[in-house]
Amino acid sequence: MTGAHPGNVRPMADATTSSITIAAPPEHVMAVIADFPAYPEWAEQVKSVEVLSSGDDGRAERVRFTMDAGPIKDSYTLDYNWAPDGRSVSWTLVKGQIQKAQNGSYTLAGTAGETTVTYSLAVDLNIPMIGMLRRKAEKVIIDTALKGLKRRVESTS
């Protein structure tokens, strides 16, 4: 990512990143990532999802989430950008209650039998949070999501 960044958006270089390997082809993994209505079934903290708009290809472009992560509850809307090769998707926050910025991405690399999924996430909240604590929270969110994604994909392959 290059160029200027608005004040409340951190460049992805400042994001927290983690990866997991899933025993399924990349297109199957991306199909699960793109199936937003099913998120409450496998993404622990997601309570409801509503696709607000989709592109000509049928992929969701704007999605509203309701999340409950114990002390942190939020309702927020994300805009999605799907790579033409089907190997990555990125998103940015449109609006949130406690989030003032969120930039994230899933990047897939693999073969017919195995996919490595890399999840990057940068979140800024409307409440002050020490950088170290924010990174720890991002890491928990990422690791929980990747484990849930792996379980979901491998149980449906």
Backbone as a printed PyTorch tensor [residue, N CA C, xyz], in Angstrom:
tensor([[[  0.8490,  -1.1760,   0.0000],
         [  0.0000,   0.0000,   0.0000],
         [  0.8930,   1.2370,   0.0000]],

        [[  0.6550,   2.1210,  -0.9150],
         [  1.4810,   3.3140,  -0.9890],
         [  0.5980,   4.5380,  -0.9810]],

        [[  1.2590,   5.6850,  -0.8690],
         [  0.5080,   6.9380,  -0.9050],
         [  0.1220,   7.4080,   0.4760]],

        [[ -0.6650,   8.4660,   0.5160],
         [ -1.0680,   9.0790,   1.7830],
         [ -2.1710,   8.2680,   2.4410]],

        [[ -2.1690,   8.2730,   3.7530],
         [ -3.2040,   7.5850,   4.5160],
         [ -3.9450,   8.6120,   5.3520]],

        [[ -5.2660,   8.6110,   5.3080],
         [ -6.0140,   9.5250,   6.1640],
         [ -5.6350,   9.2980,   7.6290]],

        [[ -5.8650,  10.2850,   8.4440],
         [ -5.4270,  10.2530,   9.8440],
         [ -5.8660,   9.0480,  10.6430]],

        [[ -7.0600,   8.4990,  10.3660],
         [ -7.5260,   7.3940,  11.1920],
         [ -7.3050,   6.0280,  10.5520]],

        [[ -6.5840,   5.9640,   9.4500],
         [ -6.3340,   4.6830,   8.7990],
         [ -4.8430,   4.3900,   8.8640]],

        [[ -4.5060,   3.2510,   9.4870],
         [ -3.1080,   2.8510,   9.5510],
         [ -2.7730,   2.0580,   8.2970]],

        [[ -1.5640,   2.2030,   7.7840],
         [ -1.1820,   1.3800,   6.6440],
         [ -1.1450,  -0.0890,   7.0750]],

        [[ -1.3840,  -1.0040,   6.1230],
         [ -1.3950,  -2.4250,   6.4410],
         [ -0.0470,  -2.8850,   6.9960]],

        [[  1.0310,  -2.1560,   6.7180],
         [  2.3340,  -2.5300,   7.2600],
         [  2.2940,  -2.5090,   8.7860]],

        [[  1.3700,  -1.7530,   9.3470],
         [  1.2370,  -1.6500,  10.7950],
         [  0.1740,  -2.6230,  11.3270]],

        [[ -0.2630,  -3.5320,  10.4660],
         [ -1.3010,  -4.4840,  10.8390],
         [ -0.7050,  -5.6740,  11.5850]],

        [[ -1.5600,  -6.3800,  12.3040],
         [ -1.2040,  -7.6410,  12.9240],
         [ -1.5390,  -8.7310,  11.9060]],

        [[ -0.6190,  -9.6830,  11.7130],
         [ -0.7790, -10.7110,  10.6880],
         [ -0.5010, -12.0870,  11.2540]],

        [[ -1.2800, -13.0780,  10.7970],
         [ -1.0560, -14.4670,  11.1780],
         [ -1.5090, -15.3500,  10.0300]],

        [[ -0.9960, -16.5920,   9.9850],
         [ -1.3470, -17.5240,   8.9170],
         [ -1.7190, -18.8810,   9.4780]],

        [[ -2.4690, -19.6510,   8.6710],
         [ -2.8370, -21.0200,   9.0180],
         [ -2.9090, -21.8090,   7.7180]],

        [[ -2.6240, -23.1130,   7.7920],
         [ -2.7190, -23.9730,   6.6160],
         [ -3.9810, -24.8210,   6.7380]],

        [[ -4.7480, -24.8560,   5.6590],
         [ -6.0290, -25.5590,   5.6260],
         [ -5.9660, -26.6370,   4.5380]],

        [[ -6.4590, -27.8310,   4.8690],
         [ -6.4330, -28.9590,   3.9360],
         [ -7.6010, -28.8590,   2.9560]],

        [[ -7.5090, -27.8930,   2.0430],
         [ -8.5270, -27.6930,   1.0120],
         [ -7.9520, -26.7610,  -0.0530]],

        [[ -8.4900, -26.8150,  -1.2750],
         [ -7.9940, -25.9180,  -2.3270],
         [ -8.3930, -24.4660,  -2.0520]],

        [[ -7.6150, -23.5060,  -2.5740],
         [ -7.8920, -22.0820,  -2.3340],
         [ -9.3110, -21.6580,  -2.6960]],

        [[ -9.8680, -22.1970,  -3.7950],
         [-11.2070, -21.7690,  -4.1970],
         [-12.2680, -22.2040,  -3.1780]],

        [[-12.0500, -23.3330,  -2.5160],
         [-13.0060, -23.7720,  -1.4820],
         [-12.8970, -22.8640,  -0.2460]],

        [[-11.6580, -22.5120,   0.1120],
         [-11.4390, -21.6120,   1.2550],
         [-12.0850, -20.2560,   0.9760]],

        [[-11.8770, -19.7170,  -0.2410],
         [-12.4490, -18.4100,  -0.5770],
         [-13.9730, -18.4650,  -0.6010]],

        [[-14.5360, -19.6010,  -1.0020],
         [-15.9990, -19.7390,  -1.0080],
         [-16.5540, -19.6210,   0.4140]],

        [[-15.8500, -20.1850,   1.3960],
         [-16.2910, -20.0780,   2.7920],
         [-16.1230, -18.6330,   3.2830]],

        [[-15.0130, -17.9920,   2.9340],
         [-14.7860, -16.5930,   3.3210],
         [-15.8890, -15.6970,   2.7410]],

        [[-16.3100, -15.9830,   1.5130],
         [-17.3020, -15.1430,   0.8280],
         [-18.7410, -15.4190,   1.2720]],

        [[-18.9670, -16.4880,   2.0290],
         [-20.3150, -16.8680,   2.4660],
         [-20.6580, -16.1630,   3.7770]],

        [[-20.8880, -14.8470,   3.6870],
         [-21.1080, -14.0320,   4.8900],
         [-22.2910, -14.4740,   5.7520]],

        [[-23.4440, -14.8430,   5.1680],
         [-24.5670, -15.2500,   6.0240],
         [-24.2320, -16.4300,   6.9520]],

        [[-23.2250, -17.2550,   6.5850],
         [-22.8550, -18.4100,   7.4140],
         [-21.8650, -18.0530,   8.5340]],

        [[-21.3300, -16.8270,   8.5610],
         [-20.3220, -16.4710,   9.5700],
         [-20.7500, -16.7740,  11.0080]],

        [[-21.9940, -16.4820,  11.4040],
         [-22.3680, -16.7710,  12.8020],
         [-22.2370, -18.2610,  13.1680]],

        [[-22.2070, -19.1460,  12.1520],
         [-22.0720, -20.5790,  12.4100],
         [-20.6390, -20.9770,  12.7550]],

        [[-19.6350, -20.1610,  12.3540],
         [-18.2500, -20.5720,  12.6000],
         [-17.3480, -19.4650,  13.1590]],

        [[-17.7220, -18.2220,  13.0010],
         [-16.9140, -17.1080,  13.5300],
         [-17.4910, -16.7500,  14.8980]],

        [[-16.8380, -17.2330,  15.9520],
         [-17.3620, -17.1820,  17.3240],
         [-17.9710, -15.8520,  17.7500]],

        [[-17.3220, -14.7370,  17.4210],
         [-17.7640, -13.4460,  17.9440],
         [-18.8060, -12.7650,  17.0680]],

        [[-19.0520, -13.3030,  15.8810],
         [-20.0220, -12.7010,  14.9650],
         [-21.4180, -13.2330,  15.2870]],

        [[-22.3120, -12.3310,  15.6310],
         [-23.6720, -12.7290,  16.0120],
         [-24.6590, -12.6200,  14.8610]],

        [[-24.4690, -11.6280,  13.9750],
         [-25.3350, -11.5190,  12.8020],
         [-24.5920, -10.8120,  11.6740]],

        [[-25.0050, -11.1260,  10.4390],
         [-24.3840, -10.5610,   9.2420],
         [-25.4950, -10.2430,   8.2450]],

        [[-25.3860,  -9.0700,   7.6220],
         [-26.3350,  -8.6930,   6.5820],
         [-25.5550,  -8.1420,   5.3930]],

        [[-25.6990,  -8.7840,   4.2360],
         [-25.0670,  -8.2880,   3.0120],
         [-25.9390,  -7.1370,   2.5060]],

        [[-25.3570,  -5.9350,   2.4540],
         [-26.1050,  -4.7430,   2.0550],
         [-26.0650,  -4.5040,   0.5500]],

        [[-24.9410,  -4.8850,  -0.0940],
         [-24.8620,  -4.7540,  -1.5520],
         [-23.8420,  -5.7440,  -2.0910]],

        [[-24.0720,  -6.1480,  -3.3450],
         [-23.1850,  -7.0950,  -4.0230],
         [-22.8260,  -6.5450,  -5.3900]],

        [[-21.6880,  -7.0060,  -5.9070],
         [-21.2390,  -6.5860,  -7.2330],
         [-21.8890,  -7.4210,  -8.3240]],

        [[-21.5640,  -7.1160,  -9.5700],
         [-22.1050,  -7.8340, -10.7190],
         [-21.7340,  -9.3180, -10.6820]],

        [[-20.6100,  -9.6350, -10.0200],
         [-20.1570, -11.0270,  -9.9400],
         [-20.8300, -11.7920,  -8.7930]],

        [[-21.7200, -11.1130,  -8.0580],
         [-22.4270, -11.7690,  -6.9570],
         [-21.6990, -11.7110,  -5.6260]],

        [[-20.4520, -11.2410,  -5.6230],
         [-19.6880, -11.1400,  -4.3730],
         [-20.1640,  -9.9290,  -3.5750]],

        [[-20.2110, -10.0980,  -2.2580],
         [-20.6320,  -9.0050,  -1.3830],
         [-19.6450,  -7.8460,  -1.4750]],

        [[-20.1710,  -6.6280,  -1.5440],
         [-19.3280,  -5.4270,  -1.5550],
         [-19.4470,  -4.6570,  -0.2470]],

        [[-20.6510,  -4.6420,   0.3430],
         [-20.8560,  -3.9310,   1.6120],
         [-21.6170,  -4.8680,   2.5510]],

        [[-21.0620,  -5.0640,   3.7650],
         [-21.6240,  -6.0300,   4.7050],
         [-21.6800,  -5.4230,   6.1010]],

        [[-22.8250,  -5.6080,   6.7830],
         [-22.9870,  -5.1390,   8.1660],
         [-22.8680,  -6.3350,   9.1150]],

        [[-22.0560,  -6.1660,  10.1530],
         [-21.8280,  -7.2030,  11.1550],
         [-22.2860,  -6.7240,  12.5260]],

        [[-22.7480,  -7.6520,  13.3510],
         [-22.9370,  -7.4070,  14.7750],
         [-22.0400,  -8.4000,  15.4910]],

        [[-21.1800,  -7.8740,  16.3630],
         [-20.1690,  -8.6700,  17.0290],
         [-20.3380,  -8.5640,  18.5420]],

        [[-20.0790,  -9.6710,  19.2310],
         [-20.0790,  -9.6810,  20.6850],
         [-18.8510, -10.4520,  21.1360]],

        [[-17.8520,  -9.7220,  21.5770],
         [-16.6100, -10.3270,  22.0620],
         [-16.4690, -10.0320,  23.5530]],

        [[-17.4780, -10.4340,  24.3200],
         [-17.4390, -10.1980,  25.7600],
         [-17.5750,  -8.7250,  26.0780]],

        [[-16.4960,  -8.1110,  26.5700],
         [-16.5940,  -6.6990,  26.9410],
         [-16.7570,  -5.7610,  25.7440]],

        [[-16.4130,  -6.2350,  24.5450],
         [-16.5090,  -5.3980,  23.3530],
         [-17.6510,  -5.8970,  22.4770]],

        [[-18.6360,  -5.0200,  22.3020],
         [-19.7640,  -5.3040,  21.4200],
         [-19.8050,  -4.1820,  20.3900]],

        [[-20.0400,  -4.5380,  19.1390],
         [-20.0520,  -3.5030,  18.1020],
         [-20.9330,  -3.9350,  16.9400]],

        [[-21.4830,  -2.9490,  16.2730],
         [-22.1850,  -3.1310,  15.0200],
         [-21.4010,  -2.2800,  14.0300]],

        [[-20.9920,  -2.8710,  12.9050],
         [-20.1400,  -2.1240,  11.9800],
         [-20.3740,  -2.5850,  10.5550]],

        [[-20.0200,  -1.7240,   9.6040],
         [-20.1950,  -2.0040,   8.1800],
         [-18.8290,  -1.9450,   7.4990]],

        [[-18.5650,  -2.9580,   6.6630],
         [-17.3050,  -3.0470,   5.9270],
         [-17.5630,  -3.0560,   4.4330]],

        [[-16.6440,  -2.4300,   3.6780],
         [-16.6420,  -2.5140,   2.2190],
         [-15.5470,  -3.4970,   1.8070]],

        [[-15.8780,  -4.4110,   0.8790],
         [-14.9630,  -5.4700,   0.4420],
         [-14.4760,  -5.2280,  -0.9830]],

        [[-13.2080,  -5.5990,  -1.2200],
         [-12.5830,  -5.5070,  -2.5320],
         [-11.9890,  -6.8860,  -2.8420]],

        [[-12.5520,  -7.5650,  -3.8320],
         [-12.1560,  -8.9330,  -4.1910],
         [-11.1350,  -8.8940,  -5.3160]],

        [[-10.0160,  -9.5930,  -5.1600],
         [ -9.0060,  -9.6640,  -6.2170],
         [ -9.5510, -10.4840,  -7.3780]],

        [[ -9.2870, -10.0600,  -8.6210],
         [ -9.7890, -10.7790,  -9.7940],
         [ -9.3280, -12.2460,  -9.8470]],

        [[ -8.1500, -12.5490,  -9.2780],
         [ -7.6400, -13.9250,  -9.3390],
         [ -8.2490, -14.8440,  -8.2780]],

        [[ -9.1200, -14.2920,  -7.4150],
         [ -9.7720, -15.1150,  -6.4020],
         [ -8.8680, -15.5390,  -5.2530]],

        [[ -7.6920, -14.9330,  -5.1580],
         [ -6.7230, -15.3370,  -4.1390],
         [ -6.6170, -14.3700,  -2.9650]],

        [[ -7.3600, -13.2450,  -3.0140],
         [ -7.3300, -12.3380,  -1.8670],
         [ -8.5810, -11.4690,  -1.8380]],

        [[ -8.8650, -10.9990,  -0.6350],
         [ -9.9550, -10.0560,  -0.4230],
         [ -9.5000,  -9.1030,   0.6730]],

        [[ -9.8210,  -7.8290,   0.4910],
         [ -9.4780,  -6.8450,   1.5270],
         [-10.7260,  -6.0590,   1.8690]],

        [[-10.6910,  -5.4180,   3.0360],
         [-11.8540,  -4.6450,   3.4620],
         [-11.4420,  -3.4270,   4.2630]],

        [[-12.3710,  -2.4500,   4.3020],
         [-12.1810,  -1.2390,   5.0950],
         [-13.4980,  -0.9210,   5.7970]],

        [[-13.3700,  -0.2670,   6.9280],
         [-14.5320,   0.1190,   7.7160],
         [-15.2540,   1.2950,   7.0600]],

        [[-16.5720,   1.1680,   6.9210],
         [-17.4140,   2.2690,   6.4520],
         [-17.9050,   3.0340,   7.6720]],

        [[-18.4640,   2.2880,   8.6510],
         [-18.8690,   2.9170,   9.9070],
         [-18.9620,   1.8580,  10.9920]],

        [[-18.7280,   2.3140,  12.2160],
         [-18.8050,   1.4260,  13.3670],
         [-19.2020,   2.2220,  14.5890]],

        [[-19.6110,   1.5220,  15.6350],
         [-19.9700,   2.2050,  16.8730],
         [-18.7260,   2.4820,  17.7060]],

        [[-17.8980,   1.4390,  17.9420],
         [-16.6950,   1.6630,  18.7530],
         [-15.4210,   1.6690,  17.9090]],

        [[-15.5230,   1.2250,  16.6520],
         [-14.3550,   1.2610,  15.7680],
         [-14.3700,   2.5510,  14.9610]],

        [[-13.1970,   3.1740,  14.8440],
         [-13.1080,   4.3310,  13.9560],
         [-12.3730,   3.9640,  12.6700]],

        [[-11.6690,   2.8280,  12.6690],
         [-11.0190,   2.3410,  11.4480],
         [-10.7960,   0.8390,  11.5620]],

        [[-10.9200,   0.1550,  10.4190],
         [-10.5680,  -1.2560,  10.3350],
         [-10.1380,  -1.5170,   8.9080]],

        [[ -8.9440,  -2.0560,   8.7630],
         [ -8.4320,  -2.4920,   7.4700],
         [ -8.0030,  -3.9300,   7.6460]],

        [[ -8.4210,  -4.7910,   6.7260],
         [ -8.0480,  -6.1870,   6.8500],
         [ -7.9540,  -6.8510,   5.5000]],

        [[ -7.3890,  -8.0600,   5.5100],
         [ -7.3230,  -8.8370,   4.2770],
         [ -7.0960, -10.3080,   4.5880]],

        [[ -7.5940, -11.1350,   3.6860],
         [ -7.2530, -12.5540,   3.6300],
         [ -6.4990, -12.7380,   2.3250]],

        [[ -5.3300, -13.4000,   2.3770],
         [ -4.5700, -13.7290,   1.1780],
         [ -4.3530, -15.2380,   1.1720]],

        [[ -4.6590, -15.8800,   0.0450],
         [ -4.5700, -17.3290,  -0.0750],
         [ -3.4370, -17.7260,  -0.9980]],

        [[ -2.6780, -18.7450,  -0.6000],
         [ -1.6260, -19.3090,  -1.4380],
         [ -1.7060, -20.8140,  -1.2780]],

        [[ -1.6640, -21.5430,  -2.3930],
         [ -1.7190, -22.9850,  -2.2380],
         [ -1.9200, -23.7300,  -3.5200]],

        [[ -2.2110, -25.0120,  -3.3300],
         [ -2.3910, -25.9420,  -4.4370],
         [ -3.7760, -26.5660,  -4.2960]],

        [[ -4.0180, -27.6050,  -5.0690],
         [ -5.3250, -28.2630,  -5.0450],
         [ -5.6490, -28.8740,  -3.6810]],

        [[ -4.6300, -29.2800,  -2.9150],
         [ -4.9100, -29.9770,  -1.6690],
         [ -4.6740, -29.1940,  -0.4000]],

        [[ -4.0320, -28.0170,  -0.5030],
         [ -3.6630, -27.2970,   0.7140],
         [ -3.5630, -25.7990,   0.4370]],

        [[ -4.0770, -25.0090,   1.3830],
         [ -4.0610, -23.5540,   1.2230],
         [ -3.5120, -22.9200,   2.4950]],

        [[ -2.5900, -21.9880,   2.3240],
         [ -2.1380, -21.1770,   3.4500],
         [ -2.9020, -19.8580,   3.3800]],

        [[ -3.6110, -19.5590,   4.4730],
         [ -4.4060, -18.3380,   4.5580],
         [ -3.6740, -17.3630,   5.4690]],

        [[ -3.4060, -16.1630,   4.9780],
         [ -2.7880, -15.1170,   5.7850],
         [ -3.8350, -14.0330,   6.0120]],

        [[ -4.0590, -13.7220,   7.2910],
         [ -5.0670, -12.7370,   7.6980],
         [ -4.3120, -11.5670,   8.3070]],

        [[ -4.5380, -10.3700,   7.7680],
         [ -3.9530,  -9.1360,   8.3090],
         [ -5.0840,  -8.2570,   8.7990]],

        [[ -4.8770,  -7.6140,   9.9470],
         [ -5.9220,  -6.7860,  10.5280],
         [ -5.3180,  -5.6070,  11.2770]],

        [[ -5.8770,  -4.4300,  11.0360],
         [ -5.5230,  -3.2250,  11.7840],
         [ -6.8320,  -2.5630,  12.2020]],

        [[ -7.0080,  -2.3660,  13.4930],
         [ -8.2380,  -1.7790,  14.0250],
         [ -7.8770,  -0.5840,  14.8970]],

        [[ -8.6200,   0.5010,  14.7410],
         [ -8.5060,   1.6420,  15.6480],
         [ -9.8720,   1.8480,  16.2800]],

        [[ -9.8750,   2.0530,  17.5890],
         [-11.1200,   2.2130,  18.3340],
         [-11.3430,   3.6600,  18.7270]],

        [[-12.5970,   3.9860,  19.0200],
         [-12.9380,   5.3190,  19.5120],
         [-12.5470,   5.4920,  20.9710]],

        [[-12.1820,   4.3760,  21.6310],
         [-11.7260,   4.4520,  23.0150],
         [-10.2060,   4.3270,  23.0190]],

        [[ -9.5200,   5.0480,  23.8980],
         [ -8.0580,   4.9590,  23.9130],
         [ -7.6110,   3.5430,  24.2810]],

        [[ -6.5890,   3.0520,  23.5770],
         [ -6.0410,   1.7390,  23.8770],
         [ -4.5520,   1.7640,  23.5970]],

        [[ -3.7760,   1.2740,  24.5380],
         [ -2.3250,   1.2020,  24.3680],
         [ -2.0300,   0.2820,  23.1820]],

        [[ -1.0750,   0.6800,  22.3560],
         [ -0.7320,  -0.0800,  21.1540],
         [ -0.4930,  -1.5530,  21.4090]],

        [[  0.1990,  -1.8760,  22.5070],
         [  0.5010,  -3.2660,  22.8260],
         [ -0.7920,  -4.0580,  23.0790]],

        [[ -1.7520,  -3.4430,  23.7730],
         [ -3.0280,  -4.1060,  24.0460],
         [ -3.8550,  -4.2430,  22.7710]],

        [[ -3.8040,  -3.2160,  21.9070],
         [ -4.5260,  -3.2750,  20.6400],
         [ -3.9990,  -4.4280,  19.7980]],

        [[ -2.6690,  -4.5670,  19.7180],
         [ -2.0560,  -5.6500,  18.9450],
         [ -2.4510,  -7.0180,  19.5030]],

        [[ -2.4730,  -7.1280,  20.8330],
         [ -2.8610,  -8.3890,  21.4610],
         [ -4.3130,  -8.7190,  21.1150]],

        [[ -5.1920,  -7.7280,  21.1450],
         [ -6.6050,  -7.9300,  20.7920],
         [ -6.7250,  -8.3340,  19.3250]],

        [[ -5.9730,  -7.6620,  18.4310],
         [ -5.9950,  -8.0170,  17.0120],
         [ -5.5480,  -9.4700,  16.8240]],

        [[ -4.4940,  -9.8710,  17.5430],
         [ -3.9530, -11.2360,  17.4350],
         [ -5.0010, -12.2600,  17.8670]],

        [[ -5.7150, -12.0010,  18.9520],
         [ -6.7620, -12.9150,  19.4210],
         [ -7.8700, -13.0190,  18.3770]],

        [[ -8.2950, -11.8820,  17.8180],
         [ -9.3450, -11.8630,  16.7970],
         [ -8.9070, -12.6830,  15.5810]],

        [[ -7.6780, -12.4530,  15.1210],
         [ -7.1560, -13.1490,  13.9400],
         [ -7.0570, -14.6450,  14.1870]],

        [[ -6.4280, -15.0380,  15.3020],
         [ -6.2340, -16.4670,  15.5720],
         [ -7.5590, -17.1940,  15.7440]],

        [[ -8.5240, -16.5490,  16.4060],
         [ -9.8570, -17.1440,  16.5710],
         [-10.5310, -17.3140,  15.2130]],

        [[-10.4360, -16.2930,  14.3640],
         [-11.0510, -16.3520,  13.0350],
         [-10.3970, -17.4270,  12.1680]],

        [[ -9.0630, -17.5030,  12.1800],
         [ -8.3740, -18.4990,  11.3570],
         [ -8.7120, -19.9200,  11.7980]],

        [[ -8.7570, -20.1610,  13.1050],
         [ -9.1030, -21.5050,  13.6090],
         [-10.5380, -21.8550,  13.2310]],

        [[-11.4520, -20.8880,  13.3470],
         [-12.8470, -21.1170,  12.9670],
         [-12.9690, -21.3930,  11.4770]],

        [[-12.2260, -20.6190,  10.6560],
         [-12.2310, -20.8100,   9.2080],
         [-11.7200, -22.2030,   8.8590]],

        [[-10.6230, -22.6180,   9.4600],
         [-10.0370, -23.9470,   9.2100],
         [-11.0600, -25.0360,   9.5470]],

        [[-11.6800, -24.9490,  10.7360],
         [-12.6810, -25.9400,  11.1390],
         [-13.8230, -26.0020,  10.1270]],

        [[-14.3140, -24.8240,   9.7300],
         [-15.4440, -24.7470,   8.8110],
         [-15.1000, -25.3400,   7.4580]],

        [[-13.9620, -24.9330,   6.8800],
         [-13.5750, -25.3990,   5.5440],
         [-13.3430, -26.9100,   5.5650]],

        [[-12.5810, -27.3960,   6.5460],
         [-12.2350, -28.8120,   6.5700],
         [-13.4410, -29.6960,   6.8680]],

        [[-14.4430, -29.1460,   7.5620],
         [-15.6400, -29.9510,   7.8520],
         [-16.6110, -29.9620,   6.6820]],

        [[-16.4360, -29.0240,   5.7310],
         [-17.3500, -28.9570,   4.5930],
         [-16.6900, -29.3950,   3.2920]],

        [[-15.3850, -29.7750,   3.3400],
         [-14.7150, -30.1960,   2.0990],
         [-15.0590, -31.6350,   1.7700]]])
